[in-house]
């Protein structure tokens, strides 16, 4: 049985936060880090989680938990083009 969308969304948000908690406060992760961590197979099926991970990251931005960055600077969802990184929100 496939994981429900809401369940997957919550799990991906938890994976992102868990990965960030294990790194220095200023460290960032690539969305692929979260996709690989969340994927339960040993092939490249994690790639199918890349877009859901990006959506999870933007939800966490809206919640004030993380920042999405490009070239080390926070970027708005509408301005993000190309590779992104995720880091804890600066408080």
mmCIF file as gemmi writes it, N, C-alpha and C atoms, coordinates in Angstrom:
data_model
loop_
_atom_site.group_PDB
_atom_site.id
_atom_site.type_symbol
_atom_site.label_atom_id
_atom_site.label_alt_id
_atom_site.label_comp_id
_atom_site.label_asym_id
_atom_site.label_entity_id
_atom_site.label_seq_id
_atom_site.pdbx_PDB_ins_code
_atom_site.Cartn_x
_atom_site.Cartn_y
_atom_site.Cartn_z
_atom_site.occupancy
_atom_site.B_iso_or_equiv
_atom_site.pdbx_formal_charge
_atom_site.auth_seq_id
_atom_site.auth_asym_id
_atom_site.pdbx_PDB_model_num
ATOM 1 N N . UNK Axp A 1 ? 0.846 -1.191 0 1 0 ? 1 A 1
ATOM 2 C CA . UNK Axp A 1 ? 0 0 0 1 0 ? 1 A 1
ATOM 3 C C . UNK Axp A 1 ? 0.886 1.247 0 1 0 ? 1 A 1
ATOM 4 N N . UNK Axp A 2 ? 0.573 2.164 -0.877 1 0 ? 2 A 1
ATOM 5 C CA . UNK Axp A 2 ? 1.387 3.385 -1.004 1 0 ? 2 A 1
ATOM 6 C C . UNK Axp A 2 ? 1.169 4.293 0.2 1 0 ? 2 A 1
ATOM 7 N N . UNK Axp A 3 ? 2.24 4.964 0.56 1 0 ? 3 A 1
ATOM 8 C CA . UNK Axp A 3 ? 2.174 5.909 1.673 1 0 ? 3 A 1
ATOM 9 C C . UNK Axp A 3 ? 1.276 7.081 1.263 1 0 ? 3 A 1
ATOM 10 N N . UNK Axp A 4 ? 0.384 7.503 2.142 1 0 ? 4 A 1
ATOM 11 C CA . UNK Axp A 4 ? -0.492 8.625 1.8 1 0 ? 4 A 1
ATOM 12 C C . UNK Axp A 4 ? 0.342 9.881 1.602 1 0 ? 4 A 1
ATOM 13 N N . UNK Axp A 5 ? -0.168 10.789 0.781 1 0 ? 5 A 1
ATOM 14 C CA . UNK Axp A 5 ? 0.555 12.033 0.505 1 0 ? 5 A 1
ATOM 15 C C . UNK Axp A 5 ? 0.858 12.789 1.79 1 0 ? 5 A 1
ATOM 16 N N . UNK Axp A 6 ? -0.127 12.88 2.683 1 0 ? 6 A 1
ATOM 17 C CA . UNK Axp A 6 ? 0.077 13.639 3.922 1 0 ? 6 A 1
ATOM 18 C C . UNK Axp A 6 ? 1.124 12.961 4.804 1 0 ? 6 A 1
ATOM 19 N N . UNK Axp A 7 ? 1.073 11.643 4.865 1 0 ? 7 A 1
ATOM 20 C CA . UNK Axp A 7 ? 2.046 10.903 5.657 1 0 ? 7 A 1
ATOM 21 C C . UNK Axp A 7 ? 3.454 11.102 5.09 1 0 ? 7 A 1
ATOM 22 N N . UNK Axp A 8 ? 3.582 11.041 3.768 1 0 ? 8 A 1
ATOM 23 C CA . UNK Axp A 8 ? 4.876 11.259 3.127 1 0 ? 8 A 1
ATOM 24 C C . UNK Axp A 8 ? 5.352 12.686 3.383 1 0 ? 8 A 1
ATOM 25 N N . UNK Axp A 9 ? 4.459 13.657 3.245 1 0 ? 9 A 1
ATOM 26 C CA . UNK Axp A 9 ? 4.817 15.058 3.493 1 0 ? 9 A 1
ATOM 27 C C . UNK Axp A 9 ? 5.394 15.226 4.896 1 0 ? 9 A 1
ATOM 28 N N . UNK Axp A 10 ? 4.704 14.674 5.883 1 0 ? 10 A 1
ATOM 29 C CA . UNK Axp A 10 ? 5.159 14.797 7.272 1 0 ? 10 A 1
ATOM 30 C C . UNK Axp A 10 ? 6.494 14.098 7.474 1 0 ? 10 A 1
ATOM 31 N N . UNK Axp A 11 ? 6.66 12.917 6.877 1 0 ? 11 A 1
ATOM 32 C CA . UNK Axp A 11 ? 7.905 12.167 7.03 1 0 ? 11 A 1
ATOM 33 C C . UNK Axp A 11 ? 9.072 12.926 6.408 1 0 ? 11 A 1
ATOM 34 N N . UNK Axp A 12 ? 8.851 13.536 5.244 1 0 ? 12 A 1
ATOM 35 C CA . UNK Axp A 12 ? 9.926 14.289 4.6 1 0 ? 12 A 1
ATOM 36 C C . UNK Axp A 12 ? 10.309 15.521 5.411 1 0 ? 12 A 1
ATOM 37 N N . UNK Axp A 13 ? 9.317 16.192 5.984 1 0 ? 13 A 1
ATOM 38 C CA . UNK Axp A 13 ? 9.618 17.338 6.853 1 0 ? 13 A 1
ATOM 39 C C . UNK Axp A 13 ? 10.448 16.876 8.051 1 0 ? 13 A 1
ATOM 40 N N . UNK Axp A 14 ? 10.089 15.742 8.635 1 0 ? 14 A 1
ATOM 41 C CA . UNK Axp A 14 ? 10.837 15.208 9.776 1 0 ? 14 A 1
ATOM 42 C C . UNK Axp A 14 ? 12.256 14.825 9.386 1 0 ? 14 A 1
ATOM 43 N N . UNK Axp A 15 ? 12.422 14.243 8.204 1 0 ? 15 A 1
ATOM 44 C CA . UNK Axp A 15 ? 13.756 13.859 7.734 1 0 ? 15 A 1
ATOM 45 C C . UNK Axp A 15 ? 14.626 15.102 7.565 1 0 ? 15 A 1
ATOM 46 N N . UNK Axp A 16 ? 14.082 16.145 6.959 1 0 ? 16 A 1
ATOM 47 C CA . UNK Axp A 16 ? 14.839 17.395 6.775 1 0 ? 16 A 1
ATOM 48 C C . UNK Axp A 16 ? 15.297 17.928 8.123 1 0 ? 16 A 1
ATOM 49 N N . UNK Axp A 17 ? 14.37 18.036 9.071 1 0 ? 17 A 1
ATOM 50 C CA . UNK Axp A 17 ? 14.715 18.594 10.378 1 0 ? 17 A 1
ATOM 51 C C . UNK Axp A 17 ? 15.716 17.699 11.107 1 0 ? 17 A 1
ATOM 52 N N . UNK Axp A 18 ? 15.561 16.393 10.997 1 0 ? 18 A 1
ATOM 53 C CA . UNK Axp A 18 ? 16.473 15.459 11.655 1 0 ? 18 A 1
ATOM 54 C C . UNK Axp A 18 ? 17.89 15.594 11.086 1 0 ? 18 A 1
ATOM 55 N N . UNK Axp A 19 ? 18.007 15.69 9.778 1 0 ? 19 A 1
ATOM 56 C CA . UNK Axp A 19 ? 19.329 15.856 9.161 1 0 ? 19 A 1
ATOM 57 C C . UNK Axp A 19 ? 19.971 17.166 9.616 1 0 ? 19 A 1
ATOM 58 N N . UNK Axp A 20 ? 19.185 18.225 9.683 1 0 ? 20 A 1
ATOM 59 C CA . UNK Axp A 20 ? 19.73 19.526 10.098 1 0 ? 20 A 1
ATOM 60 C C . UNK Axp A 20 ? 20.138 19.512 11.571 1 0 ? 20 A 1
ATOM 61 N N . UNK Axp A 21 ? 19.379 18.805 12.41 1 0 ? 21 A 1
ATOM 62 C CA . UNK Axp A 21 ? 19.702 18.743 13.834 1 0 ? 21 A 1
ATOM 63 C C . UNK Axp A 21 ? 21.039 18.049 14.081 1 0 ? 21 A 1
ATOM 64 N N . UNK Axp A 22 ? 21.436 17.185 13.157 1 0 ? 22 A 1
ATOM 65 C CA . UNK Axp A 22 ? 22.693 16.445 13.311 1 0 ? 22 A 1
ATOM 66 C C . UNK Axp A 22 ? 23.891 17.206 12.748 1 0 ? 22 A 1
ATOM 67 N N . UNK Axp A 23 ? 23.657 18.401 12.251 1 0 ? 23 A 1
ATOM 68 C CA . UNK Axp A 23 ? 24.738 19.203 11.676 1 0 ? 23 A 1
ATOM 69 C C . UNK Axp A 23 ? 24.924 20.49 12.463 1 0 ? 23 A 1
ATOM 70 N N . UNK Axp A 24 ? 26.005 21.166 12.188 1 0 ? 24 A 1
ATOM 71 C CA . UNK Axp A 24 ? 26.26 22.457 12.839 1 0 ? 24 A 1
ATOM 72 C C . UNK Axp A 24 ? 25.117 23.419 12.533 1 0 ? 24 A 1
ATOM 73 N N . UNK Axp A 25 ? 24.898 24.375 13.438 1 0 ? 25 A 1
ATOM 74 C CA . UNK Axp A 25 ? 23.801 25.334 13.267 1 0 ? 25 A 1
ATOM 75 C C . UNK Axp A 25 ? 23.838 26.046 11.924 1 0 ? 25 A 1
ATOM 76 N N . UNK Axp A 26 ? 25.033 26.282 11.406 1 0 ? 26 A 1
ATOM 77 C CA . UNK Axp A 26 ? 25.161 27.032 10.163 1 0 ? 26 A 1
ATOM 78 C C . UNK Axp A 26 ? 25.214 26.136 8.924 1 0 ? 26 A 1
ATOM 79 N N . UNK Axp A 27 ? 25.215 24.819 9.117 1 0 ? 27 A 1
ATOM 80 C CA . UNK Axp A 27 ? 25.325 23.883 7.992 1 0 ? 27 A 1
ATOM 81 C C . UNK Axp A 27 ? 24.018 23.803 7.211 1 0 ? 27 A 1
ATOM 82 N N . UNK Axp A 28 ? 24.146 23.391 5.968 1 0 ? 28 A 1
ATOM 83 C CA . UNK Axp A 28 ? 22.966 23.202 5.129 1 0 ? 28 A 1
ATOM 84 C C . UNK Axp A 28 ? 23.007 21.798 4.53 1 0 ? 28 A 1
ATOM 85 N N . UNK Axp A 29 ? 21.863 21.386 4.015 1 0 ? 29 A 1
ATOM 86 C CA . UNK Axp A 29 ? 21.773 20.095 3.338 1 0 ? 29 A 1
ATOM 87 C C . UNK Axp A 29 ? 21.245 20.321 1.93 1 0 ? 29 A 1
ATOM 88 N N . UNK Axp A 30 ? 21.532 19.376 1.074 1 0 ? 30 A 1
ATOM 89 C CA . UNK Axp A 30 ? 20.97 19.359 -0.269 1 0 ? 30 A 1
ATOM 90 C C . UNK Axp A 30 ? 19.643 18.588 -0.184 1 0 ? 30 A 1
ATOM 91 N N . UNK Axp A 31 ? 18.646 18.973 -0.975 1 0 ? 31 A 1
ATOM 92 C CA . UNK Axp A 31 ? 17.407 18.186 -0.96 1 0 ? 31 A 1
ATOM 93 C C . UNK Axp A 31 ? 17.652 16.702 -1.231 1 0 ? 31 A 1
ATOM 94 N N . UNK Axp A 32 ? 18.685 16.387 -2.014 1 0 ? 32 A 1
ATOM 95 C CA . UNK Axp A 32 ? 18.957 14.975 -2.297 1 0 ? 32 A 1
ATOM 96 C C . UNK Axp A 32 ? 19.377 14.22 -1.037 1 0 ? 32 A 1
ATOM 97 N N . UNK Axp A 33 ? 20.001 14.92 -0.075 1 0 ? 33 A 1
ATOM 98 C CA . UNK Axp A 33 ? 20.345 14.27 1.197 1 0 ? 33 A 1
ATOM 99 C C . UNK Axp A 33 ? 19.081 13.745 1.87 1 0 ? 33 A 1
ATOM 100 N N . UNK Axp A 34 ? 18.052 14.572 1.886 1 0 ? 34 A 1
ATOM 101 C CA . UNK Axp A 34 ? 16.787 14.176 2.514 1 0 ? 34 A 1
ATOM 102 C C . UNK Axp A 34 ? 16.095 13.086 1.703 1 0 ? 34 A 1
ATOM 103 N N . UNK Axp A 35 ? 16.107 13.208 0.386 1 0 ? 35 A 1
ATOM 104 C CA . UNK Axp A 35 ? 15.463 12.197 -0.46 1 0 ? 35 A 1
ATOM 105 C C . UNK Axp A 35 ? 16.129 10.838 -0.271 1 0 ? 35 A 1
ATOM 106 N N . UNK Axp A 36 ? 17.458 10.817 -0.251 1 0 ? 36 A 1
ATOM 107 C CA . UNK Axp A 36 ? 18.181 9.555 -0.067 1 0 ? 36 A 1
ATOM 108 C C . UNK Axp A 36 ? 17.917 8.965 1.317 1 0 ? 36 A 1
ATOM 109 N N . UNK Axp A 37 ? 17.866 9.835 2.323 1 0 ? 37 A 1
ATOM 110 C CA . UNK Axp A 37 ? 17.628 9.377 3.688 1 0 ? 37 A 1
ATOM 111 C C . UNK Axp A 37 ? 16.226 8.794 3.837 1 0 ? 37 A 1
ATOM 112 N N . UNK Axp A 38 ? 15.253 9.407 3.179 1 0 ? 38 A 1
ATOM 113 C CA . UNK Axp A 38 ? 13.86 8.967 3.308 1 0 ? 38 A 1
ATOM 114 C C . UNK Axp A 38 ? 13.552 7.734 2.467 1 0 ? 38 A 1
ATOM 115 N N . UNK Axp A 39 ? 14.312 7.547 1.395 1 0 ? 39 A 1
ATOM 116 C CA . UNK Axp A 39 ? 14.027 6.431 0.487 1 0 ? 39 A 1
ATOM 117 C C . UNK Axp A 39 ? 14.423 5.116 1.128 1 0 ? 39 A 1
ATOM 118 N N . UNK Axp A 40 ? 13.549 4.113 1.003 1 0 ? 40 A 1
ATOM 119 C CA . UNK Axp A 40 ? 13.776 2.851 1.684 1 0 ? 40 A 1
ATOM 120 C C . UNK Axp A 40 ? 14.306 1.753 0.779 1 0 ? 40 A 1
ATOM 121 N N . UNK Axp A 41 ? 14.71 2.102 -0.43 1 0 ? 41 A 1
ATOM 122 C CA . UNK Axp A 41 ? 15.276 1.104 -1.332 1 0 ? 41 A 1
ATOM 123 C C . UNK Axp A 41 ? 16.766 1.315 -1.485 1 0 ? 41 A 1
ATOM 124 N N . UNK Axp A 42 ? 17.382 0.501 -2.333 1 0 ? 42 A 1
ATOM 125 C CA . UNK Axp A 42 ? 18.806 0.671 -2.562 1 0 ? 42 A 1
ATOM 126 C C . UNK Axp A 42 ? 19.127 0.977 -4.028 1 0 ? 42 A 1
ATOM 127 N N . UNK Axp A 43 ? 18.115 1.36 -4.781 1 0 ? 43 A 1
ATOM 128 C CA . UNK Axp A 43 ? 18.335 1.799 -6.152 1 0 ? 43 A 1
ATOM 129 C C . UNK Axp A 43 ? 18.21 3.324 -6.204 1 0 ? 43 A 1
ATOM 130 N N . UNK Axp A 44 ? 18.005 3.888 -7.378 1 0 ? 44 A 1
ATOM 131 C CA . UNK Axp A 44 ? 17.932 5.35 -7.465 1 0 ? 44 A 1
ATOM 132 C C . UNK Axp A 44 ? 16.494 5.875 -7.411 1 0 ? 44 A 1
ATOM 133 N N . UNK Axp A 45 ? 15.604 5.106 -6.788 1 0 ? 45 A 1
ATOM 134 C CA . UNK Axp A 45 ? 14.222 5.538 -6.615 1 0 ? 45 A 1
ATOM 135 C C . UNK Axp A 45 ? 14.077 6.789 -5.76 1 0 ? 45 A 1
ATOM 136 N N . UNK Axp A 46 ? 15.127 7.138 -5.002 1 0 ? 46 A 1
ATOM 137 C CA . UNK Axp A 46 ? 15.107 8.37 -4.197 1 0 ? 46 A 1
ATOM 138 C C . UNK Axp A 46 ? 14.869 9.586 -5.075 1 0 ? 46 A 1
ATOM 139 N N . UNK Axp A 47 ? 15.239 9.493 -6.341 1 0 ? 47 A 1
ATOM 140 C CA . UNK Axp A 47 ? 15.064 10.647 -7.247 1 0 ? 47 A 1
ATOM 141 C C . UNK Axp A 47 ? 13.598 11.063 -7.344 1 0 ? 47 A 1
ATOM 142 N N . UNK Axp A 48 ? 12.686 10.08 -7.222 1 0 ? 48 A 1
ATOM 143 C CA . UNK Axp A 48 ? 11.254 10.383 -7.27 1 0 ? 48 A 1
ATOM 144 C C . UNK Axp A 48 ? 10.81 11.222 -6.077 1 0 ? 48 A 1
ATOM 145 N N . UNK Axp A 49 ? 11.631 11.28 -5.034 1 0 ? 49 A 1
ATOM 146 C CA . UNK Axp A 49 ? 11.288 12.066 -3.844 1 0 ? 49 A 1
ATOM 147 C C . UNK Axp A 49 ? 11.827 13.494 -3.907 1 0 ? 49 A 1
ATOM 148 N N . UNK Axp A 50 ? 12.599 13.826 -4.93 1 0 ? 50 A 1
ATOM 149 C CA . UNK Axp A 50 ? 13.215 15.16 -4.978 1 0 ? 50 A 1
ATOM 150 C C . UNK Axp A 50 ? 12.189 16.289 -4.957 1 0 ? 50 A 1
ATOM 151 N N . UNK Axp A 51 ? 11.172 16.203 -5.79 1 0 ? 51 A 1
ATOM 152 C CA . UNK Axp A 51 ? 10.175 17.276 -5.807 1 0 ? 51 A 1
ATOM 153 C C . UNK Axp A 51 ? 9.375 17.303 -4.505 1 0 ? 51 A 1
ATOM 154 N N . UNK Axp A 52 ? 8.936 16.145 -3.977 1 0 ? 52 A 1
ATOM 155 C CA . UNK Axp A 52 ? 8.267 16.175 -2.67 1 0 ? 52 A 1
ATOM 156 C C . UNK Axp A 52 ? 9.161 16.755 -1.563 1 0 ? 52 A 1
ATOM 157 N N . UNK Axp A 53 ? 10.47 16.503 -1.602 1 0 ? 53 A 1
ATOM 158 C CA . UNK Axp A 53 ? 11.376 17.073 -0.604 1 0 ? 53 A 1
ATOM 159 C C . UNK Axp A 53 ? 11.423 18.591 -0.753 1 0 ? 53 A 1
ATOM 160 N N . UNK Axp A 54 ? 11.508 19.07 -1.988 1 0 ? 54 A 1
ATOM 161 C CA . UNK Axp A 54 ? 11.511 20.527 -2.198 1 0 ? 54 A 1
ATOM 162 C C . UNK Axp A 54 ? 10.22 21.154 -1.658 1 0 ? 54 A 1
ATOM 163 N N . UNK Axp A 55 ? 9.087 20.508 -1.934 1 0 ? 55 A 1
ATOM 164 C CA . UNK Axp A 55 ? 7.811 21.031 -1.404 1 0 ? 55 A 1
ATOM 165 C C . UNK Axp A 55 ? 7.823 21.034 0.119 1 0 ? 55 A 1
ATOM 166 N N . UNK Axp A 56 ? 8.377 19.977 0.728 1 0 ? 56 A 1
ATOM 167 C CA . UNK Axp A 56 ? 8.471 19.913 2.196 1 0 ? 56 A 1
ATOM 168 C C . UNK Axp A 56 ? 9.327 21.06 2.714 1 0 ? 56 A 1
ATOM 169 N N . UNK Axp A 57 ? 10.429 21.334 2.017 1 0 ? 57 A 1
ATOM 170 C CA . UNK Axp A 57 ? 11.31 22.435 2.439 1 0 ? 57 A 1
ATOM 171 C C . UNK Axp A 57 ? 10.557 23.767 2.407 1 0 ? 57 A 1
ATOM 172 N N . UNK Axp A 58 ? 9.775 23.999 1.362 1 0 ? 58 A 1
ATOM 173 C CA . UNK Axp A 58 ? 9.037 25.275 1.28 1 0 ? 58 A 1
ATOM 174 C C . UNK Axp A 58 ? 7.973 25.362 2.375 1 0 ? 58 A 1
ATOM 175 N N . UNK Axp A 59 ? 7.362 24.221 2.747 1 0 ? 59 A 1
ATOM 176 C CA . UNK Axp A 59 ? 6.408 24.252 3.874 1 0 ? 59 A 1
ATOM 177 C C . UNK Axp A 59 ? 7.138 24.617 5.159 1 0 ? 59 A 1
ATOM 178 N N . UNK Axp A 60 ? 8.341 24.079 5.344 1 0 ? 60 A 1
ATOM 179 C CA . UNK Axp A 60 ? 9.114 24.404 6.543 1 0 ? 60 A 1
ATOM 180 C C . UNK Axp A 60 ? 9.574 25.859 6.525 1 0 ? 60 A 1
ATOM 181 N N . UNK Axp A 61 ? 9.816 26.428 5.352 1 0 ? 61 A 1
ATOM 182 C CA . UNK Axp A 61 ? 10.116 27.864 5.247 1 0 ? 61 A 1
ATOM 183 C C . UNK Axp A 61 ? 8.912 28.661 5.752 1 0 ? 61 A 1
ATOM 184 N N . UNK Axp A 62 ? 7.725 28.293 5.265 1 0 ? 62 A 1
ATOM 185 C CA . UNK Axp A 62 ? 6.499 28.993 5.68 1 0 ? 62 A 1
ATOM 186 C C . UNK Axp A 62 ? 6.281 28.892 7.182 1 0 ? 62 A 1
ATOM 187 N N . UNK Axp A 63 ? 6.714 27.787 7.786 1 0 ? 63 A 1
ATOM 188 C CA . UNK Axp A 63 ? 6.566 27.582 9.23 1 0 ? 63 A 1
ATOM 189 C C . UNK Axp A 63 ? 7.679 28.269 10.028 1 0 ? 63 A 1
ATOM 190 N N . UNK Axp A 64 ? 8.647 28.851 9.322 1 0 ? 64 A 1
ATOM 191 C CA . UNK Axp A 64 ? 9.733 29.554 10.005 1 0 ? 64 A 1
ATOM 192 C C . UNK Axp A 64 ? 10.826 28.643 10.538 1 0 ? 64 A 1
ATOM 193 N N . UNK Axp A 65 ? 10.833 27.383 10.114 1 0 ? 65 A 1
ATOM 194 C CA . UNK Axp A 65 ? 11.811 26.406 10.619 1 0 ? 65 A 1
ATOM 195 C C . UNK Axp A 65 ? 13.125 26.412 9.848 1 0 ? 65 A 1
ATOM 196 N N . UNK Axp A 66 ? 13.055 26.624 8.534 1 0 ? 66 A 1
ATOM 197 C CA . UNK Axp A 66 ? 14.256 26.557 7.694 1 0 ? 66 A 1
ATOM 198 C C . UNK Axp A 66 ? 14.287 27.724 6.717 1 0 ? 66 A 1
ATOM 199 N N . UNK Axp A 67 ? 15.447 27.864 6.085 1 0 ? 67 A 1
ATOM 200 C CA . UNK Axp A 67 ? 15.622 28.778 4.965 1 0 ? 67 A 1
ATOM 201 C C . UNK Axp A 67 ? 16.085 27.954 3.775 1 0 ? 67 A 1
ATOM 202 N N . UNK Axp A 68 ? 15.604 28.319 2.613 1 0 ? 68 A 1
ATOM 203 C CA . UNK Axp A 68 ? 16.114 27.732 1.378 1 0 ? 68 A 1
ATOM 204 C C . UNK Axp A 68 ? 17.093 28.753 0.822 1 0 ? 68 A 1
ATOM 205 N N . UNK Axp A 69 ? 18.281 28.27 0.441 1 0 ? 69 A 1
ATOM 206 C CA . UNK Axp A 69 ? 19.318 29.185 -0.02 1 0 ? 69 A 1
ATOM 207 C C . UNK Axp A 69 ? 19.843 28.799 -1.399 1 0 ? 69 A 1
ATOM 208 N N . UNK Axp A 70 ? 20.391 29.812 -2.055 1 0 ? 70 A 1
ATOM 209 C CA . UNK Axp A 70 ? 21.177 29.632 -3.263 1 0 ? 70 A 1
ATOM 210 C C . UNK Axp A 70 ? 22.378 30.548 -3.112 1 0 ? 70 A 1
ATOM 211 N N . UNK Axp A 71 ? 23.546 30.038 -3.408 1 0 ? 71 A 1
ATOM 212 C CA . UNK Axp A 71 ? 24.795 30.797 -3.244 1 0 ? 71 A 1
ATOM 213 C C . UNK Axp A 71 ? 24.915 31.351 -1.82 1 0 ? 71 A 1
ATOM 214 N N . UNK Axp A 72 ? 24.414 30.573 -0.837 1 0 ? 72 A 1
ATOM 215 C CA . UNK Axp A 72 ? 24.54 30.956 0.563 1 0 ? 72 A 1
ATOM 216 C C . UNK Axp A 72 ? 23.576 32.015 1.051 1 0 ? 72 A 1
ATOM 217 N N . UNK Axp A 73 ? 22.68 32.46 0.191 1 0 ? 73 A 1
ATOM 218 C CA . UNK Axp A 73 ? 21.72 33.504 0.574 1 0 ? 73 A 1
ATOM 219 C C . UNK Axp A 73 ? 20.294 32.971 0.518 1 0 ? 73 A 1
ATOM 220 N N . UNK Axp A 74 ? 19.47 33.373 1.504 1 0 ? 74 A 1
ATOM 221 C CA . UNK Axp A 74 ? 18.065 32.95 1.456 1 0 ? 74 A 1
ATOM 222 C C . UNK Axp A 74 ? 17.414 33.399 0.148 1 0 ? 74 A 1
ATOM 223 N N . UNK Axp A 75 ? 16.569 32.55 -0.379 1 0 ? 75 A 1
ATOM 224 C CA . UNK Axp A 75 ? 15.884 32.845 -1.63 1 0 ? 75 A 1
ATOM 225 C C . UNK Axp A 75 ? 14.401 32.57 -1.439 1 0 ? 75 A 1
ATOM 226 N N . UNK Axp A 76 ? 13.571 33.38 -2.088 1 0 ? 76 A 1
ATOM 227 C CA . UNK Axp A 76 ? 12.119 33.186 -2.046 1 0 ? 76 A 1
ATOM 228 C C . UNK Axp A 76 ? 11.736 32.08 -3.025 1 0 ? 76 A 1
ATOM 229 N N . UNK Axp A 77 ? 10.647 31.422 -2.74 1 0 ? 77 A 1
ATOM 230 C CA . UNK Axp A 77 ? 10.186 30.326 -3.6 1 0 ? 77 A 1
ATOM 231 C C . UNK Axp A 77 ? 10.058 30.79 -5.044 1 0 ? 77 A 1
ATOM 232 N N . UNK Axp A 78 ? 9.548 31.998 -5.228 1 0 ? 78 A 1
ATOM 233 C CA . UNK Axp A 78 ? 9.348 32.505 -6.589 1 0 ? 78 A 1
ATOM 234 C C . UNK Axp A 78 ? 10.658 32.839 -7.289 1 0 ? 78 A 1
ATOM 235 N N . UNK Axp A 79 ? 11.737 33.029 -6.515 1 0 ? 79 A 1
ATOM 236 C CA . UNK Axp A 79 ? 13.014 33.391 -7.109 1 0 ? 79 A 1
ATOM 237 C C . UNK Axp A 79 ? 13.99 32.236 -7.233 1 0 ? 79 A 1
ATOM 238 N N . UNK Axp A 80 ? 13.616 31.071 -6.728 1 0 ? 80 A 1
ATOM 239 C CA . UNK Axp A 80 ? 14.536 29.93 -6.731 1 0 ? 80 A 1
ATOM 240 C C . UNK Axp A 80 ? 14.555 29.274 -8.106 1 0 ? 80 A 1
ATOM 241 N N . UNK Axp A 81 ? 15.729 29.257 -8.702 1 0 ? 81 A 1
ATOM 242 C CA . UNK Axp A 81 ? 15.928 28.583 -9.987 1 0 ? 81 A 1
ATOM 243 C C . UNK Axp A 81 ? 17.207 27.767 -9.881 1 0 ? 81 A 1
ATOM 244 N N . UNK Axp A 82 ? 17.106 26.48 -10.181 1 0 ? 82 A 1
ATOM 245 C CA . UNK Axp A 82 ? 18.291 25.633 -10.123 1 0 ? 82 A 1
ATOM 246 C C . UNK Axp A 82 ? 18.492 25.035 -8.742 1 0 ? 82 A 1
ATOM 247 N N . UNK Axp A 83 ? 19.728 24.6 -8.47 1 0 ? 83 A 1
ATOM 248 C CA . UNK Axp A 83 ? 20.017 23.905 -7.215 1 0 ? 83 A 1
ATOM 249 C C . UNK Axp A 83 ? 19.772 24.787 -5.986 1 0 ? 83 A 1
ATOM 250 N N . UNK Axp A 84 ? 19.219 24.161 -4.959 1 0 ? 84 A 1
ATOM 251 C CA . UNK Axp A 84 ? 18.965 24.858 -3.696 1 0 ? 84 A 1
ATOM 252 C C . UNK Axp A 84 ? 19.615 24.072 -2.557 1 0 ? 84 A 1
ATOM 253 N N . UNK Axp A 85 ? 19.757 24.735 -1.417 1 0 ? 85 A 1
ATOM 254 C CA . UNK Axp A 85 ? 20.193 24.085 -0.18 1 0 ? 85 A 1
ATOM 255 C C . UNK Axp A 85 ? 19.202 24.482 0.895 1 0 ? 85 A 1
ATOM 256 N N . UNK Axp A 86 ? 19.184 23.705 1.978 1 0 ? 86 A 1
ATOM 257 C CA . UNK Axp A 86 ? 18.249 23.939 3.081 1 0 ? 86 A 1
ATOM 258 C C . UNK Axp A 86 ? 19.061 24.072 4.352 1 0 ? 86 A 1
ATOM 259 N N . UNK Axp A 87 ? 18.771 25.104 5.154 1 0 ? 87 A 1
ATOM 260 C CA . UNK Axp A 87 ? 19.444 25.262 6.443 1 0 ? 87 A 1
ATOM 261 C C . UNK Axp A 87 ? 18.412 25.721 7.471 1 0 ? 87 A 1
ATOM 262 N N . UNK Axp A 88 ? 18.788 25.561 8.73 1 0 ? 88 A 1
ATOM 263 C CA . UNK Axp A 88 ? 17.901 26.038 9.795 1 0 ? 88 A 1
ATOM 264 C C . UNK Axp A 88 ? 17.701 27.544 9.67 1 0 ? 88 A 1
ATOM 265 N N . UNK Axp A 89 ? 16.51 27.988 10.028 1 0 ? 89 A 1
ATOM 266 C CA . UNK Axp A 89 ? 16.229 29.431 9.969 1 0 ? 89 A 1
ATOM 267 C C . UNK Axp A 89 ? 17.112 30.161 10.972 1 0 ? 89 A 1
ATOM 268 N N . UNK Axp A 90 ? 17.6 31.302 10.559 1 0 ? 90 A 1
ATOM 269 C CA . UNK Axp A 90 ? 18.401 32.138 11.46 1 0 ? 90 A 1
ATOM 270 C C . UNK Axp A 90 ? 17.446 32.86 12.397 1 0 ? 90 A 1
ATOM 271 N N . UNK Axp A 91 ? 17.712 32.763 13.669 1 0 ? 91 A 1
ATOM 272 C CA . UNK Axp A 91 ? 16.789 33.359 14.652 1 0 ? 91 A 1
ATOM 273 C C . UNK Axp A 91 ? 17.409 34.567 15.311 1 0 ? 91 A 1
